[in-house]
Amino acid sequence: MTPSPKTFEPRASRREWIGLAVLTLPTLLLAMDMTVLHLAVPSLSAALEPTSAQLLWIVDIYGFMIAGFLIIMGNIGDWIGRRKLLLLGAAAFGAASVFAAFAPNAELLILARSLLGISGACLMPSTLSLIRNMFKVAADRTKAITIWMMSFMVGTVIGPVVGGLLLEWFWWGAVFLLAVPIMVLILILGPKLLPEHRNENKTGIDLLSAVMALAAILLLVFALKEAARYGFDGRAIFAGIAGLGIGTVFVIRQTRLENPLLDLALFQYAGFSAALVSLTVSIFTIGGSMFLIYQYLQGVVGLSPLQAGLWLLPSTLAGPIVSFAVPALAARIAPNRLIGAGLALGTVSLASLALIGPLNGLAVVVVGMTLLSIGLAPVTILGTDLIVSAAPAEQAGAASAVSETGTELGMALGVAVFGSLATALYRSGFQDRIGDDFPTGLDTRASETLGAAIAIAKSADAQLAQQMIKVATQSFTNALQISVLTAATLLGLICIVALRSLPRHTGGSETS
């Protein structure tokens, strides 16, 4: 029998490439929001005086809510239309940003960040799934995802600079207002430049599965946070068991539903699971490390937010520059080797941060973070491409949601786990190093966070302030060193997984 002729999809037109520029805006915002908030932590701490637990929730509740709602929103996008969901998310995100900017206390800021996370979950799967639908040819899609990912890296470049300038001249809440003009642009340009895509076979979502997915993620995250801060006490164990139990029932339920919230068949596509693990763990390690590095530069080295952002420019510029070469390298080098090489370089760069000391701290940070940015460029671009391209076009929203869930959960867990680990190590180190003649009560307050110790030292007498700053910076530096070595070990293990499990062939089909 004569084989049927191979069909070729048309290459992307100018309209698709201009539409891609609109889709990069939410990703640009995500990166800027992440970096400027890290810079704002010291001034935010001084203004709102959050506890160490509240500070961690302010930073990472955004990522947790995105991670919890991404799969839900990805399915809603497949159902009601991906462009419509993108525009709804943009409007909600702009309103929540204004709420966060003027939050009068830590509790309301946590609530505002939660709303930002829910609305942000509308944005990210919509962008990736629209890219999957707009760019039919594999080569075009790889370039489009590279540009999309580069917008994230560009956001990390301009985020510290713009955020540093805002913090020099305005109050901490101004960093959230950066989102408002970007959201307005999306609302104006989106209907004109983006096509609407939906899964015609999607008839709705299973609400019980949505509730179970959110509950499982939040319970497991809470368990990790509690274990990192207080050890495996009763609350941590109970939350962990409950999260695992709900997660198990959720998975079983998905196998029995005709229209599941999470189609487990996605994980059967070649390279999908290994790429997801590699991407998630990479973001997990870099997210936690960056959170600690920003605090180190401001609290230990003594840089202003703007100075910290400028010193990290080499690392944030390196990623976008290297990204230009990723599509060409991917056509010649197998994914497992290219991603494995990036993970290996990331492992070395994280381990090098443990060499931070009183005399070389700034130089080690600049070199280590630059190498980390270079190494993880192919991991994030090709990992995302492998995940999104593996699934059929009609499941683009679900596959994109899984990819973004891994990314956001990795980022949020990185901040929570390494932030909690560093906080526990800092507290222990501070209490071990502080002298017996230290005023009662002050040692407990100063051991909460590095920012708290610095704030207390400003109102103390010169001798006491000098002692407190010395103990606090030594304790935090030691906590940072242990944390980055832990991250390097984990990234090294994932490097082995990538080499063994990712696809070993170069190139790919012209269409998929």
DRENLOGU-63499 format. One record per residue (C-alpha): residue number from 1; x, y, z negated; residue in one letter. Coordinates in nm, 4 decimals. Last residue first. Layout:
N
R  pos         x         y         z  code
R  NUM         X         Y         Z     A
...
This chain:
512
R  pos         x         y         z  code
R  512    0.4076    1.7820   -1.6133     S
R  511    0.5785    1.9211   -1.3089     T
R  510    0.9248    1.9077   -1.1702     E
R  509    1.0136    1.6095   -1.3741     S
R  508    1.3099    1.6349   -1.5984     G
R  507    1.6689    1.7507   -1.6217     G
R  506    1.9225    1.5478   -1.8148     T
R  505    1.8621    1.2034   -1.9639     H
R  504    1.9348    1.0939   -2.3202     R
R  503    1.6015    1.1816   -2.4812     P
R  502    1.6230    1.2436   -2.8586     L
R  501    1.6555    0.9560   -3.1075     S
R  500    2.0225    0.8690   -3.1719     R
R  499    2.1897    1.2080   -3.1263     L
R  498    1.9001    1.3869   -3.2952     A
R  497    1.9021    1.1569   -3.5996     V
R  496    2.2790    1.2055   -3.6441     I
R  495    2.2369    1.5847   -3.6323     C
R  494    1.9546    1.5503   -3.8846     I
R  493    2.2039    1.4089   -4.1356     L
R  492    2.4392    1.7009   -4.0774     G
R  491    2.1547    1.9486   -4.1332     L
R  490    2.0834    1.7929   -4.4724     L
R  489    2.4459    1.8123   -4.5816     T
R  488    2.4719    2.1731   -4.4639     A
R  487    2.1601    2.2713   -4.6616     A
R  486    2.3006    2.1206   -4.9813     T
R  485    2.6289    2.3018   -4.9221     L
R  484    2.4298    2.6221   -4.8672     V
R  483    2.2509    2.5824   -5.2026     S
R  482    2.5651    2.5034   -5.4036     I
R  481    2.7409    2.8148   -5.2746     Q
R  480    2.4377    3.0377   -5.3275     L
R  479    2.3998    2.9274   -5.6917     A
R  478    2.7680    3.0029   -5.7523     N
R  477    2.7279    3.3483   -5.6001     T
R  476    2.4167    3.4092   -5.8106     F
R  475    2.5902    3.3187   -6.1343     S
R  474    2.8969    3.5306   -6.0576     Q
R  473    2.6787    3.8259   -5.9593     T
R  472    2.4670    3.8002   -6.2758     A
R  471    2.7626    3.7567   -6.5151     V
R  470    2.9497    4.0560   -6.3726     K
R  469    2.6365    4.2727   -6.3556     I
R  468    2.5475    4.1951   -6.7188     M
R  467    2.8978    4.2642   -6.8491     Q
R  466    2.9199    4.5958   -6.6652     Q
R  465    2.5737    4.6998   -6.7845     A
R  464    2.6587    4.6191   -7.1457     L
R  463    2.9754    4.8285   -7.1301     Q
R  462    2.8060    5.1207   -6.9514     A
R  461    2.4932    5.1429   -7.1668     D
R  460    2.1747    4.9904   -7.0242     A
R  459    1.9173    5.1554   -6.7938     S
R  458    2.0806    5.0567   -6.4648     K
R  457    2.1688    4.7130   -6.6047     A
R  456    1.7998    4.6240   -6.6375     I
R  455    1.7405    4.6821   -6.2640     A
R  454    2.0499    4.4802   -6.1692     I
R  453    1.9436    4.1888   -6.3903     A
R  452    1.5905    4.1950   -6.2482     A
R  451    1.7216    4.1922   -5.8912     G
R  450    1.9401    3.8889   -5.9676     L
R  449    1.6302    3.7056   -6.0879     T
R  448    1.4802    3.5728   -6.4129     E
R  447    1.8092    3.5608   -6.6069     S
R  446    1.7943    3.9339   -6.6777     A
R  445    1.4595    3.8986   -6.8560     R
R  444    1.5787    3.6100   -7.0743     T
R  443    1.9125    3.7784   -7.1494     D
R  442    1.7331    4.0990   -7.2453     L
R  441    1.5274    3.9248   -7.5097     G
R  440    1.7927    3.9317   -7.7806     T
R  439    2.0739    4.1764   -7.7065     P
R  438    2.3966    4.0045   -7.5825     F
R  437    2.6340    3.9276   -7.8664     D
R  436    2.6186    3.5534   -7.7953     D
R  435    2.7866    3.6058   -7.4585     G
R  434    2.6347    3.5362   -7.1203     I
R  433    2.8014    3.2677   -6.9080     R
R  432    2.5801    2.9675   -6.9866     D
R  431    2.2580    3.1717   -6.9717     Q
R  430    2.3557    3.3210   -6.6377     F
R  429    2.4568    2.9863   -6.4899     G
R  428    2.1294    2.8194   -6.5882     S
R  427    1.9213    3.1066   -6.4569     R
R  426    2.1209    3.1257   -6.1332     Y
R  425    2.0993    2.7492   -6.0776     L
R  424    1.7226    2.7540   -6.1313     A
R  423    1.6811    3.0587   -5.9070     T
R  422    1.9057    2.9050   -5.6390     A
R  421    1.6978    2.5865   -5.6367     L
R  420    1.3723    2.7859   -5.6308     S
R  419    1.4922    2.9984   -5.3393     G
R  418    1.6309    2.6891   -5.1674     F
R  417    1.2993    2.5084   -5.2022     V
R  416    1.0627    2.8008   -5.1517     A
R  415    1.2550    2.9858   -4.8801     V
R  414    1.3238    2.6656   -4.6882     G
R  413    0.9690    2.5462   -4.7492     L
R  412    0.8346    2.8612   -4.5851     A
R  411    1.0686    2.8403   -4.2874     M
R  410    1.0166    2.4673   -4.2370     G
R  409    0.6408    2.5033   -4.2787     L
R  408    0.6468    2.7792   -4.0191     E
R  407    0.8538    2.5838   -3.7684     T
R  406    0.6853    2.2474   -3.8220     G
R  405    0.3426    2.4069   -3.8059     T
R  404    0.4518    2.5936   -3.4926     E
R  403    0.5365    2.2705   -3.3152     S
R  402    0.2186    2.0978   -3.4372     V
R  401    0.0112    2.3985   -3.3298     A
R  400    0.1736    2.3973   -2.9870     S
R  399    0.0853    2.0287   -2.9471     A
R  398   -0.2759    2.0932   -3.0539     A
R  397   -0.3150    2.3960   -2.8270     G
R  396   -0.1526    2.2260   -2.5290     A
R  395   -0.3773    1.9206   -2.5523     Q
R  394   -0.5379    1.9814   -2.2121     E
R  393   -0.1897    2.0314   -2.0641     A
R  392   -0.0784    1.6797   -2.1597     P
R  391    0.1797    1.6554   -2.4404     A
R  390    0.5551    1.6145   -2.3970     A
R  389    0.6062    1.9673   -2.2630     S
R  388    0.5186    2.1379   -2.5916     V
R  387    0.7431    1.9210   -2.8106     I
R  386    1.0389    1.9023   -2.5716     L
R  385    1.0278    2.2775   -2.5038     D
R  384    1.0168    2.3613   -2.8750     T
R  383    1.3196    2.1427   -2.9450     G
R  382    1.4955    2.2785   -2.6377     L
R  381    1.4645    2.6399   -2.7536     I
R  380    1.5079    2.5908   -3.1301     T
R  379    1.7974    2.3460   -3.1084     V
R  378    1.9693    2.5263   -2.8197     P
R  377    1.9894    2.8499   -3.0262     A
R  376    2.0719    2.6699   -3.3548     L
R  375    2.4461    2.6547   -3.2965     G
R  374    2.4916    3.0150   -3.1899     I
R  373    2.2929    3.1545   -3.4838     S
R  372    2.4849    2.9337   -3.7276     L
R  371    2.8165    3.0485   -3.5815     L
R  370    2.7137    3.4116   -3.6346     T
R  369    2.5894    3.3369   -3.9879     M
R  368    2.9237    3.1848   -4.0839     G
R  367    3.1359    3.4632   -3.9326     V
R  366    2.9368    3.7503   -4.0878     V
R  365    2.8894    3.5764   -4.4242     V
R  364    3.2559    3.4779   -4.4527     V
R  363    3.3682    3.8342   -4.3762     A
R  362    3.1347    3.9828   -4.6396     L
R  361    3.2372    3.7405   -4.9130     G
R  360    3.6149    3.7559   -4.8628     N
R  359    3.7407    3.9244   -5.1791     L
R  358    3.4916    3.8178   -5.4489     P
R  357    3.4332    3.4726   -5.2947     G
R  356    3.2243    3.3015   -5.0302     I
R  355    3.3797    2.9701   -4.9239     L
R  354    3.0395    2.7972   -4.9583     A
R  353    2.9356    2.9873   -4.6456     L
R  352    3.1652    2.7571   -4.4461     S
R  351    2.9304    2.4646   -4.5134     A
R  350    2.6505    2.6495   -4.3352     L
R  349    2.8735    2.7129   -4.0320     S
R  348    2.9920    2.3531   -4.0147     V
R  347    2.6383    2.2150   -4.0239     T
R  346    2.5179    2.4665   -3.7651     G
R  345    2.7978    2.3614   -3.5315     L
R  344    2.6889    1.9985   -3.5699     A
R  343    2.3241    2.0930   -3.5145     L
R  342    2.4143    2.2719   -3.1913     G
R  341    2.6170    1.9753   -3.0702     A
R  340    2.3276    1.7413   -3.1474     G
R  339    2.0867    1.9650   -2.9544     I
R  338    2.3110    1.9499   -2.6486     L
R  337    2.3913    1.5799   -2.6888     R
R  336    2.0340    1.4636   -2.7507     N
R  335    1.8986    1.6909   -2.4784     P
R  334    2.1288    1.5477   -2.2081     A
R  333    2.3688    1.7999   -2.0548     I
R  332    2.3561    1.9336   -1.6986     R
R  331    2.0085    2.0889   -1.6559     A
R  330    1.9977    2.1735   -2.0272     A
R  329    2.3170    2.3782   -1.9895     L
R  328    2.1523    2.5989   -1.7261     A
R  327    1.8394    2.6445   -1.9413     P
R  326    2.0538    2.7175   -2.2531     V
R  325    2.2862    2.9794   -2.1017     A
R  324    2.0672    3.2840   -2.1632     F
R  323    2.0071    3.1591   -2.5172     S
R  322    2.3721    3.2208   -2.6069     V
R  321    2.3179    3.5974   -2.5806     I
R  320    1.9892    3.5823   -2.7731     P
R  319    2.1529    3.3910   -3.0617     G
R  318    2.4740    3.5956   -3.0828     A
R  317    2.2933    3.9260   -3.1369     L
R  316    2.1492    3.8158   -3.4722     T
R  315    2.4867    3.6946   -3.5948     S
R  314    2.6752    4.0037   -3.4831     P
R  313    2.3980    4.2316   -3.6224     L
R  312    2.4304    4.0893   -3.9736     L
R  311    2.6509    4.3761   -4.0922     W
R  310    2.3949    4.6239   -3.9570     L
R  309    2.1063    4.4677   -4.1498     G
R  308    2.3004    4.4669   -4.4745     A
R  307    2.3957    4.8317   -4.4198     Q
R  306    2.0308    4.9266   -4.3628     L
R  305    1.9141    4.7414   -4.6744     P
R  304    2.1911    4.9082   -4.8796     S
R  303    2.5015    4.7039   -4.9540     L
R  302    2.6139    4.6156   -5.3067     G
R  301    2.8163    4.3016   -5.2323     V
R  300    2.6337    4.1111   -5.5069     V
R  299    2.2736    4.2392   -5.4974     G
R  298    2.2441    4.3693   -5.1426     Q
R  297    2.4579    4.1228   -4.9484     L
R  296    2.3710    3.8342   -5.1792     Y
R  295    1.9961    3.8991   -5.1608     Q
R  294    2.0105    3.8966   -4.7810     Y
R  293    2.2182    3.5772   -4.7911     I
R  292    1.9669    3.3997   -5.0160     L
R  291    1.6720    3.4463   -4.7811     F
R  290    1.8950    3.3721   -4.4826     M
R  289    1.9971    3.0369   -4.6332     S
R  288    1.6405    2.9282   -4.7045     G
R  287    1.5215    3.0095   -4.3545     G
R  286    1.8330    2.8615   -4.1899     I
R  285    1.7897    2.5275   -4.3671     T
R  284    1.4167    2.4873   -4.3100     F
R  283    1.4392    2.6189   -3.9529     I
R  282    1.6858    2.3411   -3.8714     S
R  281    1.4764    2.0875   -4.0621     V
R  280    1.1644    2.1722   -3.8630     T
R  279    1.3358    2.1761   -3.5226     L
R  278    1.5136    1.8444   -3.5701     S
R  277    1.2017    1.6776   -3.7123     V
R  276    0.9826    1.8050   -3.4263     L
R  275    1.2371    1.7033   -3.1632     A
R  274    1.2576    1.3528   -3.3107     A
R  273    0.8783    1.3220   -3.3172     S
R  272    0.8153    1.4437   -2.9613     F
R  271    1.1143    1.2778   -2.7899     G
R  270    0.9040    1.0458   -2.5771     A
R  269    0.5311    1.0789   -2.6435     Y
R  268    0.3977    0.8572   -2.9229     Q
R  267    0.3746    1.1454   -3.1718     F
R  266    0.0991    1.3061   -2.9660     L
R  265   -0.1109    0.9922   -3.0150     A
R  264   -0.1661    1.1115   -3.3718     L
R  263   -0.4265    1.3569   -3.2436     D
R  262   -0.4614    1.6048   -3.5283     L
R  261   -0.8099    1.7502   -3.5804     L
R  260   -0.9564    1.4292   -3.4414     P
R  259   -1.2392    1.4164   -3.1807     N
R  258   -1.3407    1.0489   -3.1729     E
R  257   -1.2436    1.0194   -3.5378     L
R  256   -1.1117    0.6933   -3.6839     R
R  255   -0.7369    0.7484   -3.6472     T
R  254   -0.7715    1.1044   -3.7801     Q
R  253   -0.9363    0.9749   -4.0992     R
R  252   -0.6378    0.7534   -4.1797     I
R  251   -0.4059    1.0543   -4.1449     V
R  250   -0.6237    1.2687   -4.3722     F
R  249   -0.6497    0.9887   -4.6303     V
R  248   -0.2695    0.9764   -4.6426     T
R  247   -0.2428    1.3543   -4.6725     G
R  246   -0.4969    1.3587   -4.9557     I
R  245   -0.2928    1.0984   -5.1436     G
R  244    0.0390    1.2685   -5.0733     L
R  243   -0.0958    1.6007   -5.1960     G
R  242   -0.2523    1.4453   -5.5063     A
R  241    0.0701    1.2605   -5.5901     I
R  240    0.2738    1.5784   -5.5487     G
R  239    0.0297    1.7941   -5.7450     A
R  238    0.0240    1.5437   -6.0335     F
R  237    0.4038    1.5072   -6.0388     I
R  236    0.4613    1.8832   -6.0297     A
R  235    0.2026    1.9515   -6.2998     R
R  234    0.3332    1.6782   -6.5312     G
R  233    0.6949    1.7876   -6.5163     D
R  232    0.9444    1.6953   -6.2458     F
R  231    1.1866    1.9797   -6.3045     G
R  230    1.0952    2.3341   -6.4051     Y
R  229    1.1841    2.5555   -6.1063     R
R  228    1.2612    2.3052   -5.8290     A
R  227    0.9919    2.0641   -5.9444     A
R  226    0.7343    2.3429   -5.9607     E
R  225    0.8173    2.4674   -5.6116     K
R  224    0.8168    2.1177   -5.4632     L
R  223    0.4817    2.0349   -5.6264     A
R  222    0.3300    2.3613   -5.5044     F
R  221    0.4429    2.2815   -5.1496     V
R  220    0.2892    1.9349   -5.1715     L
R  219   -0.0383    2.0773   -5.3033     L
R  218   -0.0491    2.3483   -5.0355     L
R  217    0.0107    2.1022   -4.7493     I
R  216   -0.2402    1.8421   -4.8713     A
R  215   -0.5111    2.1017   -4.9393     A
R  214   -0.4773    2.2604   -4.5946     L
R  213   -0.4927    1.9262   -4.4150     A
R  212   -0.7861    1.8076   -4.6277     M
R  211   -0.9885    2.1233   -4.5633     V
R  210   -0.9317    2.0959   -4.1883     A
R  209   -1.0156    1.7241   -4.1901     S
R  208   -1.3448    1.8015   -4.3667     L
R  207   -1.4212    2.0723   -4.1113     L
R  206   -1.3874    1.8392   -3.8114     D
R  205   -1.3498    2.0723   -3.5162     I
R  204   -1.5766    2.1573   -3.2242     G
R  203   -1.6831    2.0280   -2.8826     T
R  202   -1.3466    2.0075   -2.7073     K
R  201   -1.3889    1.8425   -2.3662     N
R  200   -1.3621    2.1757   -2.1825     E
R  199   -1.0224    2.2374   -2.3398     N
R  198   -0.9741    2.6115   -2.3151     R
R  197   -0.7769    2.8598   -2.1091     H
R  196   -0.8335    3.2331   -2.0570     E
R  195   -0.5870    3.4197   -1.8405     P
R  194   -0.3642    3.6906   -1.9902     L
R  193   -0.2897    4.0249   -1.8249     L
R  192   -0.5941    4.2515   -1.8671     K
R  191   -0.7532    4.1012   -2.1788     P
R  190   -0.4111    4.0866   -2.3542     G
R  189   -0.2927    4.4409   -2.2721     L
R  188   -0.5071    4.6492   -2.5092     I
R  187   -0.5444    4.4047   -2.8009     L
R  186   -0.1803    4.2989   -2.7722     I
R  185   -0.0649    4.6619   -2.7760     L
R  184   -0.2761    4.7342   -3.0865     V
R  183   -0.1154    4.4352   -3.2615     M
R  182    0.2299    4.5737   -3.1890     I
R  181    0.1298    4.9204   -3.3161     P
R  180    0.0043    4.7714   -3.6473     V
R  179    0.2798    4.5205   -3.7200     A
R  178    0.5436    4.7762   -3.8193     L
R  177    0.3041    4.8847   -4.0964     L
R  176    0.4308    4.5969   -4.3098     F
R  175    0.7765    4.7536   -4.3438     V
R  174    0.6191    5.0787   -4.4696     A
R  173    0.5143    4.9041   -4.7914     G
R  172    0.8679    4.9288   -4.9317     W
R  171    0.8540    5.3078   -4.9580     W
R  170    0.9972    5.5405   -4.6926     F
R  169    1.3260    5.6949   -4.5772     W
R  168    1.5995    5.4361   -4.6374     E
R  167    1.3486    5.1516   -4.6438     L
R  166    1.2246    5.2494   -4.2977     L
R  165    1.5804    5.2645   -4.1630     L
R  164    1.6603    4.9233   -4.3086     G
R  163    1.3427    4.7773   -4.1596     G
R  162    1.4304    4.9127   -3.8164     V
R  161    1.7856    4.7795   -3.8422     V
R  160    1.6955    4.4526   -4.0168     P
R  159    1.4102    4.3827   -3.7713     G
R  158    1.5964    4.4868   -3.4546     I
R  157    1.8184    4.1807   -3.4378     V
R  156    1.5796    3.9301   -3.5996     T
R  155    1.3133    4.0435   -3.3570     G
R  154    1.5544    3.9868   -3.0706     V
R  153    1.5856    3.6262   -3.1918     M
R  152    1.2092    3.5771   -3.1930     F
R  151    1.1870    3.7394   -2.8498     S
R  150    1.4562    3.4959   -2.7406     M
R  149    1.2179    3.2110   -2.8239     M
R  148    0.9607    3.3421   -2.5773     W
R  147    1.2320    3.4039   -2.3170     I
R  146    1.3571    3.0466   -2.3603     T
R  145    0.9988    2.9183   -2.3565     I
R  144    0.9452    3.0952   -2.0227     A
R  143    1.2704    2.9614   -1.8799     K
R  142    1.1778    2.6067   -1.9824     T
R  141    0.8279    2.6549   -1.8383     R
R  140    0.9590    2.7789   -1.5059     D
R  139    1.1850    2.4731   -1.4730     A
R  138    0.9007    2.2385   -1.5724     A
R  137    0.6544    2.3809   -1.3194     V
R  136    0.3049    2.4491   -1.4552     K
R  135    0.3753    2.7789   -1.6285     F
R  134    0.0448    2.9405   -1.7288     M
R  133   -0.0986    2.6428   -1.9187     N
R  132    0.2055    2.5652   -2.1355     R
R  131    0.2670    2.9385   -2.1859     I
R  130   -0.0950    2.9741   -2.2989     L
R  129   -0.0360    2.6909   -2.5481     S
R  128    0.2735    2.8634   -2.6848     L
R  127    0.1052    3.2002   -2.7360     T
R  126   -0.2194    3.0614   -2.8785     S
R  125   -0.0339    2.8383   -3.1229     P
R  124    0.1355    3.1509   -3.2674     M
R  123   -0.1445    3.4044   -3.2946     L
R  122   -0.4315    3.2441   -3.4846     C
R  121   -0.1960    3.1179   -3.7556     A
R  120   -0.0857    3.4788   -3.8034     G
R  119   -0.4406    3.5601   -3.9124     S
R  118   -0.4213    3.2987   -4.1880     I
R  117   -0.0683    3.4022   -4.2888     G
R  116   -0.1529    3.7723   -4.2977     L
R  115   -0.4500    3.6905   -4.5200     L
R  114   -0.2162    3.5075   -4.7591     S
R  113    0.0267    3.8015   -4.7516     R
R  112   -0.2583    4.0299   -4.8550     A
R  111   -0.3478    3.8004   -5.1453     L
R  110    0.0163    3.7896   -5.2598     I
R  109    0.0263    4.1688   -5.2337     L
R  108   -0.2903    4.1861   -5.4437     L
R  107   -0.1253    3.9846   -5.7225     E
R  106    0.2043    4.1744   -5.7051     A
R  105    0.0475    4.5156   -5.7606     N
R  104   -0.0729    4.8293   -5.5807     P
R  103   -0.1052    4.6794   -5.2290     A
R  102   -0.0727    4.9692   -4.9821     F
R  101    0.1407    4.8018   -4.7151     A
R  100   -0.0294    4.4663   -4.7673     A
R   99   -0.3763    4.6022   -4.6842     F
R   98   -0.2389    4.7788   -4.3749     V
R   97   -0.0837    4.4507   -4.2619     S
R   96   -0.4128    4.2678   -4.3241     A
R   95   -0.5908    4.4988   -4.0778     A
R   94   -0.3274    4.4478   -3.8072     G
R   93   -0.3280    4.0711   -3.8577     F
R   92   -0.7060    4.0519   -3.8278     A
R   91   -0.7099    4.2379   -3.4940     A
R   90   -0.4232    4.0308   -3.3558     A
R   89   -0.5805    3.7038   -3.4701     G
R   88   -0.9057    3.7819   -3.2892     L
R   87   -0.7071    3.8669   -2.9747     L
R   86   -0.5089    3.5413   -2.9856     L
R   85   -0.8233    3.3376   -3.0544     L
R   84   -0.9906    3.4845   -2.7448     K
R   83   -0.6820    3.4118   -2.5348     R
R   82   -0.6747    3.0484   -2.6472     R
R   81   -1.0403    2.9784   -2.5752     G
R   80   -1.3247    2.8669   -2.8018     I
R   79   -1.2334    2.4962   -2.8341     W
R   78   -0.8618    2.4697   -2.7560     D
R   77   -0.8125    2.7827   -2.9660     G
R   76   -1.0134    2.6280   -3.2502     I
R   75   -0.7874    2.3225   -3.2320     N
R   74   -0.4745    2.5356   -3.2560     G
R   73   -0.6390    2.7320   -3.5369     M
R   72   -0.6875    2.4204   -3.7494     I
R   71   -0.3388    2.2900   -3.6707     I
R   70   -0.1934    2.6291   -3.7618     L
R   69   -0.3946    2.6790   -4.0831     F
R   68   -0.1730    2.5127   -4.3432     G
R   67    0.1534    2.6191   -4.1798     A
R   66    0.0356    2.9790   -4.1482     I
R   65   -0.0812    2.9732   -4.5095     M
R   64    0.2526    2.8358   -4.6264     F
R   63    0.4492    3.0852   -4.4199     G
R   62    0.2698    3.3834   -4.5687     Y
R   61    0.2822    3.2339   -4.9188     I
R   60    0.6642    3.2375   -4.8839     D
R   59    0.7862    3.5850   -4.9771     V
R   58    0.5112    3.7014   -5.2101     I
R   57    0.4979    3.3538   -5.3666     W
R   56    0.8716    3.3642   -5.4370     L
R   55    0.8358    3.7065   -5.5977     L
R   54    0.5402    3.5887   -5.8069     Q
R   53    0.7446    3.2989   -5.9469     A
R   52    1.0403    3.5274   -6.0276     S
R   51    0.8020    3.7665   -6.2023     T
R   50    0.6897    4.0709   -6.0098     P
R   49    0.8014    4.4216   -6.1112     E
R   48    0.5884    4.6063   -5.8515     L
R   47    0.8277    4.8920   -5.7684     A
R   46    1.1653    4.7397   -5.8638     A
R   45    1.0842    4.4047   -5.7092     S
R   44    0.9640    4.5694   -5.3874     L
R   43    1.2873    4.7696   -5.3710     S
R   42    1.4963    4.4511   -5.4094     P
R   41    1.2741    4.2339   -5.1813     V
R   40    1.2526    4.4861   -4.8949     A
R   39    1.5413    4.3368   -4.6991     L
R   38    1.3819    3.9925   -4.7101     H
R   37    1.0546    4.1529   -4.6010     L
R   36    1.2292    4.3175   -4.3064     V
R   35    1.3672    3.9839   -4.1905     T
R   34    1.0444    3.7839   -4.1903     M
R   33    0.8217    4.0566   -4.0499     D
R   32    1.0688    4.1263   -3.7692     M
R   31    1.0788    3.7591   -3.6722     A
R   30    0.7011    3.7246   -3.6749     L
R   29    0.6584    4.0533   -3.4851     L
R   28    0.8797    3.9406   -3.1990     L
R   27    0.6810    3.6175   -3.1835     T
R   26    0.3537    3.8132   -3.1717     P
R   25    0.4963    4.0352   -2.8903     L
R   24    0.6377    3.7529   -2.6760     T
R   23    0.2931    3.6647   -2.5409     L
R   22    0.2547    4.0123   -2.3899     V
R   21    0.5833    3.9737   -2.1986     A
R   20    0.4621    3.6335   -2.0785     L
R   19    0.1691    3.8078   -1.9115     G
R   18    0.4203    3.9948   -1.6958     I
R   17    0.5742    3.6597   -1.5986     W
R   16    0.2336    3.5090   -1.5246     E
R   15    0.1262    3.8071   -1.3136     R
R   14    0.4500    3.7978   -1.1123     R
R   13    0.3699    3.4440   -1.0001     S
R   12    0.4695    3.1116   -1.1574     A
R   11    0.5652    2.8372   -0.9146     R
R   10    0.2812    2.6439   -0.7577     P
R    9    0.2212    2.2847   -0.8729     E
R    8    0.3552    2.0069   -0.6553     F
R    7    0.1683    1.6894   -0.5742     T
R    6    0.3533    1.3700   -0.4899     K
R    5    0.2087    1.1827   -0.1930     P
R    4    0.0117    0.8684   -0.2687     S
R    3    0.2062    0.5481   -0.2249     P
R    2    0.1304    0.3445    0.0886     T
R    1    0.0000    0.0000    0.0000     M
